[in-house]
Amino acid sequence: MNAGRESDGRVVPAKCPNKGGSISPAEGMEGRRPTKENTGQLAASQMQSWGNALAGLRRVREAAKRDKRVRFTALLHHVSVALLSNSFYALKRGAAPGVDGLTWQEYETDLDKRLEELHSRVHRGTYRALPSKRAYILKQDGRQRPLGIAALEDKIVQHAVGTVLNQIYEEDFLGFSYGFRPGRNTHDALDALSVAIMRKKVNWVLDADIRDCFGSFSHEWMEKFIQHRIGDRRILRLIKKWLRAGVLEDGEWSETEKGTPQGSEISPLLCNVYLHYGAPG
């Protein structure tokens, strides 16, 4: 396996950057703007590329379902231009920009060329994760919750990698796990709780909250947990880059020694992986 070259150095960007779950064909093709003279040919090519991407993801999921012990050593090739495009259109279009200062609308300009170049950097190992931009939101108790706003290209790649990894972990995660999972929400969890209380003998219900779940887990243990199922060193390096990219606040970079920024595309999946292996069942 050729892992390619790697750049893990810290990056503090200027204005311009250094250029999961169930998905549908419609999402991947949204918003594309082929020229009039080759509309039909280009649309057919895009549909074929997206169809191939979906077929590859289905094969990953089937393999994960067949054998819960298998380690996947070749996954990065599933991060195709078609999947990156799907991930771009899955992002929130009005989201605040990260340290790159780049908005969704700006990136859509000349999108095909941008994604081809991003795809090349990811597969050559020269893609570099930028630090998250620190922001705060007010909690109900008056305290501030720190968020990390990722650069746009980091969001795209994280979403694409998360989509691939979800094909594996959605076959592994337990049925009573609902947080931050594709096709599941708090209402589903409440419905399941209601059914359990009505149909089974329940003596007590525990209401608990994990303190600073995103920001407190060990990077060392996270990497060990991920390696239970993921053996592709290029995917592992990407995850390590995101965990160690740091945070930029008021122009000053600080290292993230533990946890992952709340608000990034990959953080919910990483948190669920950590809880799956590290929390008592």
URNORGI-V716648 format. One record per residue. PSI is psi in radians with two decimals (NA if undefined). Layout:
psi = <PSI	PSI>
//
This chain:
psi = <2.19	1.86	-0.21	-3.12	2.77	2.44	1.92	0.09	2.72	2.47	2.23	1.86	2.79	-2.78	-0.79	2.41	2.86	1.64	NA	2.81	-2.50	2.42	2.73	2.71	-0.59	-0.66	-0.73	-0.41	0.00	2.38	0.07	2.55	1.31	2.69	2.76	-0.67	-0.40	0.56	-0.89	-0.78	-0.75	-0.72	-0.71	-0.70	-0.72	-0.73	-0.69	-0.74	-0.73	-0.66	-0.71	-0.68	-0.77	-0.71	-0.71	-0.71	-0.66	-0.66	-0.67	-0.79	-0.72	-0.71	-0.69	-0.62	-0.65	-0.70	1.90	-0.03	-0.16	2.48	2.28	2.00	-0.12	1.61	-0.46	-0.50	-0.30	-0.31	1.41	3.01	-0.67	-0.72	-0.66	-0.68	-0.78	-0.73	-0.68	-0.80	-0.18	-0.23	2.74	2.17	-0.38	0.22	2.60	2.49	2.74	-2.67	-0.29	-0.31	0.20	2.24	2.89	-0.77	-0.66	-0.69	-0.51	-0.42	2.15	0.74	-0.79	-0.77	-0.72	-0.78	-0.65	-0.75	-0.70	-0.77	-0.74	-0.76	-0.69	-0.76	-0.39	-0.19	0.20	0.02	2.35	2.22	2.36	2.71	2.69	2.59	2.16	2.30	2.87	2.52	2.62	2.25	2.92	-0.53	0.11	-0.24	2.91	2.39	2.14	2.38	2.74	2.04	2.00	2.71	2.71	-0.80	-0.57	-0.69	-0.77	-0.88	-0.70	-0.75	-0.74	-0.82	-0.70	-0.65	-0.73	-0.84	-0.54	-0.49	-0.51	-0.92	-0.40	-0.29	-0.25	-0.67	2.56	2.69	-0.46	0.17	2.16	-0.35	2.24	0.71	2.55	2.28	0.16	2.61	-3.10	-0.56	-0.66	-0.71	-0.74	-0.67	-0.76	-0.70	-0.74	-0.77	-0.74	-0.73	-0.66	-0.59	-0.30	2.85	1.94	2.13	-0.50	2.74	2.25	2.15	1.92	2.77	2.33	2.11	2.16	0.91	-0.82	-0.62	0.09	-0.17	2.71	2.26	-0.69	-0.81	-0.58	-0.79	-0.64	-0.74	-0.76	-0.64	-0.15	-0.65	-0.43	2.06	0.00	1.93	-0.49	-0.67	-0.74	-0.65	-0.66	-0.80	-0.72	-0.69	-0.76	-0.69	-0.53	0.20	-0.42	-3.06	2.43	2.10	2.15	0.68	-0.01	2.31	2.42	2.53	2.50	1.78	-0.32	2.80	-3.02	2.51	2.23	2.18	-0.25	2.79	-0.59	-0.28	-0.79	-0.72	-0.79	-0.71	-0.73	-0.65	-0.77	-0.77	-0.61	-0.75	-0.55	-0.37	2.55	2.38	NA>
//
